[in-house]
Amino acid sequence: MEEIILYSTHCAKCKILEFKLKQQGIEFKEVTDIEIMTRKGFMSVPMLETKGIIMNFAQANKWINERVTK
């Protein structure tokens, strides 16, 4: 199973992605540590990471929408 990480500060967009992930039944780990996000070079959140690919809000939203509910 692929590990999915949501980098979040619980902002409005972060909450949208969290809701959509849960709605689709996609298991994910949430990281809220700003220091970790800064080290990764993130200038904004939310970011979603899976299989070494990091997606911004728009990309992550599209990725979630394309997922098939299990």
N, CA, C and O atoms as a GROMACS GRO file, in nm:
protein
  280
    1MET      N    1   0.084  -0.120   0.000
    1MET     CA    2   0.000   0.000   0.000
    1MET      C    3   0.088   0.125   0.000
    1MET      O    4   0.185   0.134   0.075
    2GLU      N    5   0.053   0.219  -0.084
    2GLU     CA    6   0.131   0.341  -0.093
    2GLU      C    7   0.105   0.431   0.028
    2GLU      O    8  -0.007   0.440   0.076
    3GLU      N    9   0.211   0.496   0.075
    3GLU     CA   10   0.195   0.590   0.185
    3GLU      C   11   0.157   0.725   0.127
    3GLU      O   12   0.218   0.773   0.032
    4ILE      N   13   0.055   0.785   0.186
    4ILE     CA   14   0.006   0.915   0.142
    4ILE      C   15   0.021   1.010   0.260
    4ILE      O   16  -0.028   0.982   0.369
    5ILE      N   17   0.088   1.122   0.237
    5ILE     CA   18   0.112   1.218   0.344
    5ILE      C   19   0.048   1.351   0.306
    5ILE      O   20   0.072   1.406   0.198
    6LEU      N   21  -0.033   1.402   0.397
    6LEU     CA   22  -0.094   1.534   0.381
    6LEU      C   23  -0.018   1.631   0.471
    6LEU      O   24  -0.018   1.616   0.593
    7TYR      N   25   0.045   1.730   0.411
    7TYR     CA   26   0.113   1.836   0.487
    7TYR      C   27   0.013   1.948   0.504
    7TYR      O   28  -0.037   2.004   0.407
    8SER      N   29  -0.017   1.979   0.630
    8SER     CA   30  -0.132   2.066   0.660
    8SER      C   31  -0.105   2.158   0.778
    8SER      O   32  -0.033   2.123   0.871
    9THR      N   33  -0.166   2.276   0.771
    9THR     CA   34  -0.169   2.367   0.886
    9THR      C   35  -0.314   2.386   0.932
    9THR      O   36  -0.343   2.473   1.013
   10HIS      N   37  -0.402   2.305   0.881
   10HIS     CA   38  -0.546   2.309   0.909
   10HIS      C   39  -0.613   2.436   0.854
   10HIS      O   40  -0.714   2.483   0.907
   11CYS      N   41  -0.553   2.490   0.746
   11CYS     CA   42  -0.615   2.605   0.679
   11CYS      C   43  -0.739   2.555   0.604
   11CYS      O   44  -0.769   2.436   0.603
   12ALA      N   45  -0.810   2.646   0.541
   12ALA     CA   46  -0.933   2.609   0.471
   12ALA      C   47  -0.906   2.506   0.360
   12ALA      O   48  -0.978   2.407   0.350
   13LYS      N   49  -0.803   2.529   0.278
   13LYS     CA   50  -0.772   2.434   0.171
   13LYS      C   51  -0.724   2.300   0.227
   13LYS      O   52  -0.755   2.194   0.172
   14CYS      N   53  -0.650   2.306   0.338
   14CYS     CA   54  -0.603   2.182   0.403
   14CYS      C   55  -0.724   2.098   0.446
   14CYS      O   56  -0.726   1.976   0.428
   15LYS      N   57  -0.822   2.165   0.504
   15LYS     CA   58  -0.942   2.095   0.552
   15LYS      C   59  -1.020   2.034   0.436
   15LYS      O   60  -1.079   1.927   0.449
   16ILE      N   61  -1.020   2.103   0.322
   16ILE     CA   62  -1.090   2.049   0.203
   16ILE      C   63  -1.024   1.919   0.159
   16ILE      O   64  -1.093   1.819   0.136
   17LEU      N   65  -0.891   1.919   0.148
   17LEU     CA   66  -0.822   1.796   0.106
   17LEU      C   67  -0.842   1.686   0.208
   17LEU      O   68  -0.865   1.571   0.171
   18GLU      N   69  -0.833   1.719   0.336
   18GLU     CA   70  -0.854   1.618   0.441
   18GLU      C   71  -0.993   1.557   0.428
   18GLU      O   72  -1.009   1.435   0.435
   19PHE      N   73  -1.094   1.640   0.409
   19PHE     CA   74  -1.231   1.592   0.394
   19PHE      C   75  -1.244   1.500   0.273
   19PHE      O   76  -1.304   1.393   0.281
   20LYS      N   77  -1.187   1.544   0.160
   20LYS     CA   78  -1.198   1.465   0.037
   20LYS      C   79  -1.127   1.330   0.050
   20LYS      O   80  -1.178   1.228   0.004
   21LEU      N   81  -1.009   1.329   0.114
   21LEU     CA   82  -0.937   1.203   0.135
   21LEU      C   83  -1.022   1.107   0.218
   21LEU      O   84  -1.036   0.989   0.185
   22LYS      N   85  -1.079   1.159   0.326
   22LYS     CA   86  -1.164   1.075   0.414
   22LYS      C   87  -1.289   1.030   0.339
   22LYS      O   88  -1.330   0.914   0.352
   23GLN      N   89  -1.350   1.119   0.262
   23GLN     CA   90  -1.471   1.087   0.187
   23GLN      C   91  -1.446   0.973   0.089
   23GLN      O   92  -1.532   0.888   0.069
   24GLN      N   93  -1.327   0.970   0.028
   24GLN     CA   94  -1.292   0.866  -0.068
   24GLN      C   95  -1.237   0.740   0.000
   24GLN      O   96  -1.206   0.642  -0.068
   25GLY      N   97  -1.224   0.743   0.132
   25GLY     CA   98  -1.172   0.627   0.204
   25GLY      C   99  -1.023   0.607   0.182
   25GLY      O  100  -0.973   0.495   0.192
   26ILE      N  101  -0.951   0.714   0.150
   26ILE     CA  102  -0.808   0.707   0.127
   26ILE      C  103  -0.735   0.728   0.259
   26ILE      O  104  -0.748   0.833   0.322
   27GLU      N  105  -0.659   0.628   0.301
   27GLU     CA  106  -0.584   0.639   0.425
   27GLU      C  107  -0.463   0.729   0.403
   27GLU      O  108  -0.395   0.720   0.301
   28PHE      N  109  -0.436   0.815   0.500
   28PHE     CA  110  -0.325   0.907   0.489
   28PHE      C  111  -0.269   0.941   0.625
   28PHE      O  112  -0.335   0.926   0.728
   29LYS      N  113  -0.145   0.988   0.624
   29LYS     CA  114  -0.079   1.036   0.744
   29LYS      C  115  -0.076   1.188   0.733
   29LYS      O  116  -0.051   1.242   0.625
   30GLU      N  117  -0.101   1.255   0.843
   30GLU     CA  118  -0.099   1.401   0.840
   30GLU      C  119   0.026   1.453   0.911
   30GLU      O  120   0.059   1.410   1.022
   31VAL      N  121   0.094   1.547   0.846
   31VAL     CA  122   0.211   1.612   0.905
   31VAL      C  123   0.177   1.759   0.921
   31VAL      O  124   0.142   1.827   0.825
   32THR      N  125   0.187   1.809   1.046
   32THR     CA  126   0.156   1.948   1.074
   32THR      C  127   0.278   2.026   1.123
   32THR      O  128   0.267   2.142   1.161
   33ASP      N  129   0.394   1.961   1.123
   33ASP     CA  130   0.517   2.022   1.171
   33ASP      C  131   0.571   2.119   1.066
   33ASP      O  132   0.617   2.078   0.959
   34ILE      N  133   0.566   2.248   1.097
   34ILE     CA  134   0.610   2.353   1.004
   34ILE      C  135   0.758   2.336   0.968
   34ILE      O  136   0.798   2.361   0.854
   35GLU      N  137   0.838   2.294   1.065
   35GLU     CA  138   0.980   2.276   1.041
   35GLU      C  139   1.006   2.172   0.931
   35GLU      O  140   1.092   2.191   0.845
   36ILE      N  141   0.932   2.062   0.935
   36ILE     CA  142   0.945   1.957   0.833
   36ILE      C  143   0.906   2.014   0.696
   36ILE      O  144   0.975   1.990   0.597
   37MET      N  145   0.798   2.088   0.692
   37MET     CA  146   0.751   2.146   0.565
   37MET      C  147   0.852   2.247   0.511
   37MET      O  148   0.876   2.252   0.390
   38THR      N  149   0.912   2.326   0.599
   38THR     CA  150   1.012   2.424   0.558
   38THR      C  151   1.135   2.353   0.501
   38THR      O  152   1.188   2.395   0.398
   39ARG      N  153   1.180   2.246   0.567
   39ARG     CA  154   1.295   2.169   0.519
   39ARG      C  155   1.269   2.110   0.380
   39ARG      O  156   1.361   2.095   0.301
   40LYS      N  157   1.143   2.076   0.352
   40LYS     CA  158   1.108   2.020   0.221
   40LYS      C  159   1.094   2.130   0.116
   40LYS      O  160   1.078   2.102  -0.003
   41GLY      N  161   1.102   2.255   0.159
   41GLY     CA  162   1.096   2.367   0.065
   41GLY      C  163   0.956   2.414   0.032
   41GLY      O  164   0.938   2.489  -0.064
   42PHE      N  165   0.858   2.373   0.109
   42PHE     CA  166   0.719   2.414   0.081
   42PHE      C  167   0.702   2.562   0.114
   42PHE      O  168   0.742   2.609   0.220
   43MET      N  169   0.641   2.632   0.021
   43MET     CA  170   0.611   2.774   0.041
   43MET      C  171   0.464   2.795   0.074
   43MET      O  172   0.423   2.905   0.113
   44SER      N  173   0.384   2.690   0.057
   44SER     CA  174   0.242   2.697   0.087
   44SER      C  175   0.192   2.557   0.122
   44SER      O  176   0.261   2.457   0.098
   45VAL      N  177   0.075   2.552   0.177
   45VAL     CA  178   0.009   2.425   0.208
   45VAL      C  179  -0.134   2.436   0.158
   45VAL      O  180  -0.181   2.547   0.136
   46PRO      N  181  -0.203   2.328   0.141
   46PRO     CA  182  -0.161   2.191   0.166
   46PRO      C  183  -0.075   2.135   0.053
   46PRO      O  184  -0.078   2.182  -0.061
   47MET      N  185   0.000   2.034   0.089
   47MET     CA  186   0.076   1.956  -0.008
   47MET      C  187   0.043   1.810   0.020
   47MET      O  188   0.022   1.771   0.134
   48LEU      N  189   0.038   1.731  -0.084
   48LEU     CA  190   0.009   1.589  -0.072
   48LEU      C  191   0.125   1.514  -0.135
   48LEU      O  192   0.167   1.546  -0.246
   49GLU      N  193   0.177   1.414  -0.065
   49GLU     CA  194   0.290   1.338  -0.116
   49GLU      C  195   0.254   1.190  -0.124
   49GLU      O  196   0.198   1.134  -0.030
   50THR      N  197   0.286   1.128  -0.237
   50THR     CA  198   0.268   0.985  -0.254
   50THR      C  199   0.366   0.935  -0.359
   50THR      O  200   0.385   0.999  -0.463
   51LYS      N  201   0.427   0.824  -0.333
   51LYS     CA  202   0.525   0.764  -0.425
   51LYS      C  203   0.634   0.862  -0.466
   51LYS      O  204   0.680   0.861  -0.580
   52GLY      N  205   0.675   0.949  -0.372
   52GLY     CA  206   0.781   1.045  -0.400
   52GLY      C  207   0.736   1.165  -0.481
   52GLY      O  208   0.818   1.251  -0.514
   53ILE      N  209   0.608   1.171  -0.514
   53ILE     CA  210   0.554   1.283  -0.592
   53ILE      C  211   0.483   1.379  -0.496
   53ILE      O  212   0.400   1.338  -0.415
   54ILE      N  213   0.518   1.507  -0.506
   54ILE     CA  214   0.456   1.607  -0.420
   54ILE      C  215   0.362   1.691  -0.505
   54ILE      O  216   0.400   1.743  -0.610
   55MET      N  217   0.239   1.705  -0.456
   55MET     CA  218   0.135   1.777  -0.530
   55MET      C  219   0.085   1.896  -0.450
   55MET      O  220   0.069   1.889  -0.328
   56ASN      N  221   0.061   2.006  -0.520
   56ASN     CA  222   0.001   2.123  -0.454
   56ASN      C  223  -0.150   2.099  -0.445
   56ASN      O  224  -0.199   1.992  -0.480
   57PHE      N  225  -0.223   2.199  -0.397
   57PHE     CA  226  -0.366   2.182  -0.375
   57PHE      C  227  -0.441   2.140  -0.501
   57PHE      O  228  -0.519   2.045  -0.499
   58ALA      N  229  -0.417   2.210  -0.612
   58ALA     CA  230  -0.489   2.180  -0.736
   58ALA      C  231  -0.456   2.040  -0.788
   58ALA      O  232  -0.545   1.966  -0.828
   59GLN      N  233  -0.329   2.006  -0.786
   59GLN     CA  234  -0.287   1.873  -0.831
   59GLN      C  235  -0.343   1.763  -0.741
   59GLN      O  236  -0.390   1.660  -0.789
   60ALA      N  237  -0.338   1.787  -0.610
   60ALA     CA  238  -0.388   1.688  -0.514
   60ALA      C  239  -0.539   1.670  -0.530
   60ALA      O  240  -0.589   1.558  -0.523
   61ASN      N  241  -0.609   1.779  -0.550
   61ASN     CA  242  -0.754   1.775  -0.568
   61ASN      C  243  -0.788   1.689  -0.690
   61ASN      O  244  -0.878   1.606  -0.685
   62LYS      N  245  -0.715   1.711  -0.800
   62LYS     CA  246  -0.737   1.634  -0.922
   62LYS      C  247  -0.705   1.486  -0.898
   62LYS      O  248  -0.780   1.399  -0.943
   63TRP      N  249  -0.594   1.458  -0.828
   63TRP     CA  250  -0.553   1.321  -0.799
   63TRP      C  251  -0.661   1.248  -0.717
   63TRP      O  252  -0.694   1.134  -0.746
   64ILE      N  253  -0.714   1.316  -0.616
   64ILE     CA  254  -0.819   1.255  -0.533
   64ILE      C  255  -0.943   1.228  -0.617
   64ILE      O  256  -1.003   1.121  -0.608
   65ASN      N  257  -0.982   1.326  -0.700
   65ASN     CA  258  -1.102   1.310  -0.783
   65ASN      C  259  -1.091   1.196  -0.881
   65ASN      O  260  -1.192   1.137  -0.919
   66GLU      N  261  -0.968   1.163  -0.923
   66GLU     CA  262  -0.948   1.055  -1.020
   66GLU      C  263  -0.938   0.917  -0.955
   66GLU      O  264  -0.938   0.816  -1.025
   67ARG      N  265  -0.930   0.912  -0.824
   67ARG     CA  266  -0.916   0.786  -0.753
   67ARG      C  267  -1.049   0.708  -0.758
   67ARG      O  268  -1.157   0.766  -0.758
   68VAL      N  269  -1.037   0.578  -0.763
   68VAL     CA  270  -1.156   0.492  -0.761
   68VAL      C  271  -1.182   0.454  -0.616
   68VAL      O  272  -1.092   0.406  -0.547
   69THR      N  273  -1.303   0.475  -0.569
   69THR     CA  274  -1.340   0.438  -0.433
   69THR      C  275  -1.337   0.286  -0.421
   69THR      O  276  -1.395   0.215  -0.503
   70LYS      N  277  -1.270   0.239  -0.318
   70LYS     CA  278  -1.261   0.094  -0.296
   70LYS      C  279  -1.379   0.042  -0.220
   70LYS      O  280  -1.387  -0.078  -0.193
   0.00000   0.00000   0.00000
